[in-house]
Amino acid sequence: MKDKGLYKNLFTIVLPIAFQYFMSSLVSASDAFMLGFLNQDSLSASSLAGQVAFVYSLFFLAFVSGCNVIAAQYWGKKDRVTVENILALTMRYSLLVGAVFTLGAFIFPEYIMRFFTNDPELVRLGGVYLRTVSLSYVLAGFSQAYFGIMKICDCARLSSLIGSLAVVFNIIANGCFIFGIGPFPEMGISGAALATVLARAFECIFILVVILRGKCLPLRVGKMFRLNDAALHKDYIKYTLPLLLNQLGWGGGVTMYSVIMGRLGTDAVAANSIASIVRCIIASLCWGIASGVGIILGGMLGRNEIEEAKKAGGKFVRLSILIGVCSGVVILALTPVILKVITLNDQAQFYLKYMMFMAAYYIIGNSLNSTIIGGMFPAGGDTRFGMICDIVTLWCVVVPMGMIGAFVLKLPVLAVAFIITLDEFVKIPAVYKHYMKYKWVKNITR
């Protein structure tokens, strides 16, 4: 495949996915922006409570990524029946874990909040948010599983449309319920949670309409409970389990960052929340690249185009570095605007200024690693290395250093923030060395 055709194919897939990531990240941004107008405690509490949704996302992203590892190759092989079976398996696990998170957040919200902070007001506000938002978790399990398979099956634009419309709905509902616009009651932080639930319901209804009209792959509900393909189930578990352990290891480490910041004061929490949101918005293209790379390489490997996949991989690595650098420049350019728009006290503003600088260089490493670990390696079934790499980097290096810096050495907030942005750069040498071995270049279909 020539360079022009390769990049055209990539961006045909990437742009809808990246736009969907971008739109999804706008929800967190709108929550922070609108709740910031109420008070800083509401902003900080919603940020900490949002870690529950983040932890749940680690599960469904692992299930969806495991689905994509296998489904991309079978779709490239034009085996539609097997892809339908993979969707049924993915939905089974995604809905089951979603139900567990929904029940936990509804029944024990304050206990969950105490894990993140010891501030009584943040615990109270976060508990209100979690109980209200709890239903969104099981609804997300359904919608995200479908979005994943739609990207594989040449329906990336449709999934982007549905997700983007849901985001617009969410942002409008945020304004209505947080501030009590028009006939709606003023609900504050619980209004932001209710808007999230309604947006997830909107997604699910839209997806059901699309399925009934035959616009995308159908869900065989019976197969969710009675699928007896032991070999396929074994393959799914084989490739999904390392991804799940990887997601939990990485996500648990990132959650520990919030735990550390949560004990350094509300100023640190608020500044870190804004910097993380901006970074996530700008990183949308990086994550879209990673998803698109995985889909394209998976299809190539499913068709046994081994040498072509190797050459394409090198081009994708170089592209990811370029995208990362450009993203960092954008973050630096946006920093003065963010500091003027966001209402924080002087100390939080000071923290935010330098955390934005940290986000600018962090995103370069994130772009490279997400493309290789999250896109290229899983495309050929190599899901184990990323698990080991992320867990060792976070739990043996960065999290212990962050905790020692914060609680033993009592370092300043910005010094602790710097320590916990080192993870992407610590693992680059090991990631690149493994990439050059080309163990990820293989066909895993039966």
N, C-alpha and C positions, 0 to 999 in steps of 0.2 A: 504494500500500500504506500503510495507516495505521501510525502510530508503534508502536502496541501489537503489531500483526501483524508489523511489520518486526523489532522487537526479539525477539519470540517466535521468529521464524524464525531470526534470528541465533544466539540462545543455544541453540536446538535443535541447531544445528551446532557452535557454539563449545564448549559444555560438555564433550562427549565428547573433542574435540580437545585442549582445555586440560587435561583430566584426564590424557590420554595424555602430553602434554608434562610435566605435573607428576610423573607416575609415572616417566617416563624420567629426569628430573633427580634423582629419589631414588636412582638407582643410583650416580651420582657422589657423592651425599651419603653413602650407606652405605659406599662405598669409602673416602672420606676419614675418616669416623667410625671405622670398624673398623681401618683401617691406622694411624690416629692412636694407637690403643691399643698398636700394636707399637712404632713409633718415628717420629720426625718425618721421617727420611730416606725411609722407605717412603711416607709421605704425599706428600712433595714429588716423589719419583720418579714415582709413579703419576699425579700431576697433570701433570707435564711430558710423560710418555709418552702421556697422554690427548690431547695436542695432535695426535697422528697421526690418531686417530679423529675429532677435530674437523675437521682438514683434509679427510679423506675425506668427512665429512658435508657439506662445502661442495659437493662434486661431486654426491652423490646428491640433495641438497636442490635444486640447480639443475636436475637432470634431472626431479625430481618437480614442481618449481614450473613448469617449462616445459610439462610434461604438464598441469598444472592450468590454466594459462593458456588452452590450446586446448580441453582436455576439458570444462571447466566450461561453455563456450559451446556446444559440440556436445551436451553432455548437456541443457542448457537447450533446445536445438533438437530433442531426442529422437532424435539420430542415434547409435544404439548401436554400429553397425558401425565408425564412425570412431573412437569412443572406444576400442574394442578394439584398433584399429590403433595408436592413440597409446600405449596401455599396452605393446604389443609393442616399439615404438621406445624407450620409456623403460627397459624391462627390458634391452634390448640394451646400452645405454650404461652403465647402473648396474652390471650384472654384470661388464662388461669392466673398468671402472675399479676395481671391488672386487677383482678378481683381481690387478691390478697392485699394489694396496696390500697385499694379503695376502702376495704373494711378497716385496715389499720389506721388510716388517716381519719376516718370518721369516728372511730371508737377511742383512739388514744392520741389525739393531736397535741395536747400539752406535754405529754411524756416525750413525744418525738422532738418537740421544740427545745426541751431541756438538754437534749444532746448537743444542740448547736450553740446555745447561749444560756447564761445564768441570770440575764436581765429579766426581772418579772414582767415588765411591760412588753418586751419583745416576745416573751413566752405567751402572754395573753393574746396579743394581736395575731401572732403566728398561729396559735391554736384556732382562732376564729377563721382565719384564712384556710387552714388545712381541712377543717370539717366541711366547709362550704365547697371546696374544690375537689373533694375526694372522689366524686363520681366521674370526674374527667379522666381518671387513670384507666379504668376499664374501657371507656370509650376510645381513648388513645390507643389501647392495645389493638382494637379492630382497625382503626383508620391507618395507623402506621404500618401494620402488616400489609395492608392493601397498597399503600403508597409504595412500599418496597417492591412488591411484585409488578406493579404497573410500570416502574422504571425499567425493569428487566424486559418487559414484554412490549416495548416500543410505544408505551403510553405515558412517557415522562411529562409531556406537555399537559395531558389531562390531569395527572396527579398534581402538577404545579398549579393548574387553574383552580382545582378544588381547594388545595391547601391555602392558596393566596386569598381566595374569596373568604375562607374561614378566618383568616388573619384580619382582613378588613372588617368583617363582622365583629370579631373580638375587640378590635380597637374602638369601634363605634360603641359597642356595648360597654366597654370600660368607661368611656366618658359618661354614658347615660347612668350607669349604676354607681360609679364612684362619687360623682358630684350631684346626682339627682336631677338630670336634665329632663325637661318636659314632664311627662306624667310619671316618670320613674322615681322611686324613693332614693334618697341619698344614703348609700350603704358603706362608703369608705372602703376599707381594705377587703371586706367581704364582697363588695360589689365587683372588685377585680377578679375575685375567685369565681363568682357566679358567671361573669362574662366568659371565663375560660371554659366552664362546663357547657354553656350554651354553644360556644364555638366548636367544641368537640362533637356535640350532638349534631350540629350543622354539617360537619365533615361526614359523619357516619350516614346521615340521611342522603346526602349528595352521592356518596359512594354506592349506596343501595340502589338509587335511581339509575346510576350508570351501569351497574351490574344487570339490572332488570331490562335495560335497553340493549344489552349485548355489546356495550362499548369496550369492555375489558374482560379479562379472564374471570370466569365464574368461580364462586366458592362452593365446593361440594361439601355441604354441611355434614352429611353422613360420614364422609371420610375423616372429619375431625375426630370422630369417636370410634370409627371402626376400620381405619386404614391398617391393613395387615402386611404391608410391604416391609418385611423385616430388614432387608438389605438397604433399602432407601432410608429407613428410620435410623439404621446404624450409621450410614454415611452422614445423615443430618446431625446426629449427636456428635460424631467424630469431628466435624468441622465447626459446629456451633459451640461445643463446650469450651474449647480454648478461647474462642471469641468472648464468651460470657465471662470466663475467669479474667480475661484481659480487661474487659469493660469494667468489671467489678473492682479489679485491682487498681486500674487507672482512675476510675470514678471515685472509688473509696479514698484514694489519695487526694483527688481534687476536693472532695467533700471535707477532708481533714484540713485543707487550706481554709475553708469557711469556718471550721471549728476553731482553728488558730486565730483567724481574724475576728471571729465572734467574741473572743475573750480579750481582744485588744481595744475594745470600745466601739461605740456606735459610729464614731467618725471613720474609723478604719473600715468597718463593715459597709458604710454608705459609699465611700470612695472606691473600695474594691468592687462593689456591686456595679457601679457605673462603668468602671474601666473594663470589667468582664463583659458587660453587655455590648459596649462599643467594639471590643475585640471580636465577639461572636458575630456581630453584624458584618464587620469587614471580612471576617474569615469565611463568609458564606461561599465565596468563589473557590477558596482553597478546598473546602469540604465537597463542593460540587465536582471539582477536578478529581478528587480521590474516588468519589462514587462512579463518575464517568469512566475513569481509568479501569476500575475493577470490572465494570460491565463490558467494556471493549476488549480487554485482555482475556476475560473469561470466555467470551464468544470466540475469540481467535484460538484459544487453547482447546475449546470444545470441538473446533474444526481441525485440530492438529496442525495449526499454523505456528509451529514452535519457534523457528528462527525469526519470523515476522514479529512475534510477541516480544522476543528479546530486544530487537531493534526499536520497537515502539516503546518499550520500557525505558530505554535510555533517553529518548526524546521527552517522555513524560517527566522524568526526574529533573531534567534541565528546565522544563516549563514550570514545574512546581517551585523551584528556587526563584525564578523570575516573578511569578505571581506573589510569592511571599514578600520579596523586596518591595514590590509595588504596593502591596497591602500595608506594609509598615510605613511607607511614605504617606499614604492616605491617612493613617491614624495620627501621624505627627501633624499633618495639615489640619485635621479636624480638632485637635486639642484646644486651641484658643476658642473655637466656637463652642465646644462642649462646656468649657469653664464659664463662659458667659451665660449659657442657656440654663444649665443645671443650678438649682438653688440649694446650696449647702453652706454650712458655717465655715469660717475661715480655716480652721484646722483641717476639716474634711476636704476643702478645696485645695489646700497645700498637698495633702496626700494624693489627691486625684491627679494633679498635674504630673507628678513623677511616676505614678502608676500607669498613666497613658504612655509615657516614654518606654516603660518596661514592656507594655503591650506591643509597642511598635517593633521591638527586636524579637520578642517572643514569637510573633506570628510567622517569622521567617522559618524558624525551626519547625513550627507546627505545620506549615504548608508542606515542607519536605517530608516530614515523618508521616503525616496523614496520608499523603499520596503513596508512599512506599508501604507502610505498615497496614494502612486501612484500605488501600486500593490494589496494589500490585501483588503483594504476598498472598492475600486471600483469593485472588483471581485464579491461582493455581492450587488452591487448597492448603497453602502454608499459613495456617492460623496459629500454630504453636509458638513460633519465634516471637511474634508481637506480644503474646501473653507474658512470656518470660522477661522480655526486654522492659516492658512497661512496669511490671510488678517489682522487678529488682531496682529499677531507676527510682521509682517513687518511694517504695517502702523500706529500701535499704540505704537510700541516699537522701532524697529531697525532704520527705516528711520528717525523718529524725532530725535533720539539720534545722528545719523550720521550727520544730518543737523545742529543740535545745536553744536556738536563737531567741525564741519568744519567751519561754518560761524559765530557762536556766540562766542564760546570759543577759536576759532582759534587754535585748537589742531594740533600737528604735523601730517603729512600725515599718518605715520604708526599707530598712535593712532586712527585716523579715520578709517583706513583699518581694525583694530582690532574690532572696534565697529560694522562694517557692516558684520562681519563674525559670529556674535552671534546668528543669527536667527534660525539656525538648533538646537541649544542647548536650547534656550528659550522654544521651543514648545515640547520637548521630554516628560516631565511629563504628559502633557495633552494628547499627542498622545498615550502613553502607557496605560493610564487610560481608554481611549476610546476603545482601542484594547481589553482590558480585559473584556469589557462588551459584546463582541461578537454580537453586533447589525449588523455587516457586514456579518454575516453568514446566508444567505438566498437565496432561489431560486426566481428569478424575472421573469422567463419566463411565458408566458400565455398558 
